[in-house]
Amino acid sequence: EVQLVESGGGLVKPGGSLRLSCAASGFTFSTYCMNWVRQAPGKGLEWVSSISYSSSYIYYADSVKGRFTISRDDAKKSLYLQMNSLRAEDTAVYYCSRAAGIGNYSFDPWGQGTLVTVSS
Amino acid sequence: QSVLTQPPSASGTPGQRVTISCSGSSSNIGSNTVKWYQQLPGTAPKLLIYNNNQRPSGVPDRFSDSKSGTSASLAISGLQSEDEADYYCAAWDDSLKGYVFGTGTKVTVL
């Protein structure tokens, strides 16, 4: 069974940092692109970042560019999101998802999400 | 911010047909395929439809989509109570070099 499990969320002060992880199982992780999507409380979905297999291509939403860094460790079958200079508006549930490629590809499946709260 | 525009809500009685629109531009819907995601209350989103009416295993054929120019739509025929959820369209945007999601539509079964 394909499974994605996020971790690392929590409460952090504005300006602080947090590192999210996404553990993958049930598929050949190294051959898939991976993505982060977030959802602020009571709001819609917002794409955050994508990384291709072999990390050749990386994309970020303008709202996080320069503050967030996506990375992957294929040996550990894990995806990461390093979040620095966090702001209140970064408060959201962060989901990781798998895609066969970048561009015209679907996000499937999604993890259960991890909540990040940025507040003093 | 959302680049794709959806109506905030849609509703119908059991058995009815409900459609949800998704309006974009030439850089996203106009030049790329549209995906639809379903988010049941309190759960993570789930892929519903992709690449012109392709449905993942387990998704009933009551769900269908269509696209014309820079707009797309999702249709739910034979509406059922378990269809109460939020629905999002999404596409790759060639100008932004990233994915864009719709504003989301909450479907209520009356």
Interface residues (C-beta under 8 A of the other chain):
Chain A: N35 V37 G44 L45 E46 W47 S50 Y59 Y60 A61 D62 S63 Y95 I102 G103 N104 S106 F107 D108 P109 W110 G111 Q112 G113
Chain B: Q1 S2 N32 T33 K35 Y37 Q39 A44 P45 K46 L47 Y50 N51 P56 D86 Y88 A90 W92 L96 K97 G98 Y99 V100 F101 G102 T103 G104
